[in-house]
Amino acid sequence: MKHAPAIAGILLGLLFIMASSVVLFGLAPTPEIPKDTPVWHFMAAAGPTGYMTFIKIFELLGGILVTIPRTRNLGLLCLGPIIVNILAFHQFVAGDGIFQPMLIGISVLSLYLLWTERKAWKALIH
C-alpha cells in the first residue's frame, strides 16, 4: 500500500494529460456532435470563446502536477473544479449520468488521493 498513492497519482495525471493533449495539439479528429442538442449548444457557446482551451491548459497543468508526488496537492487543487464540472456536464448537459466507468475512475482516484493527503488539506477546513 506504500506505492498506491503514487500509482493513483500517475494514473489520474496521465488521464488528464492525455485528454488535454489530444485537444490542445489536435492529435485526433473532433467527433461530430448532433446538431441542436444540449451538448451542441454548450460546445457552440464554449468553443469559440476560448473557454475550452483555458480548461484544457489547466487539465494539462493539473495532470502534470498530480503525477509528481511533491506537487500532487497543487495538482488536485487545479483539477478539483474541473472534475466537478466534468461530472456536472455529464449529469446536466449531456444527460448520460455520472455513473460511467471513466467518471467513476476519475472520481475514485481523486478522492483516494485527497484521503491519503487529508492531513495536508485539514488546514483548509479549520
ABEGO torsion letter per residue (X at the ends): XAAAAAAAAAAAAAAAAAAAAAAAAGABBBBBBBBGBAAAAAAAAAAAAGAAAAAAAAAAAAAAAAABAAAAAAAAAAAAAAAAAAAAAAAAAAGAEABBAAAAAAAAAAAAAAAAAAAAAAAAAX
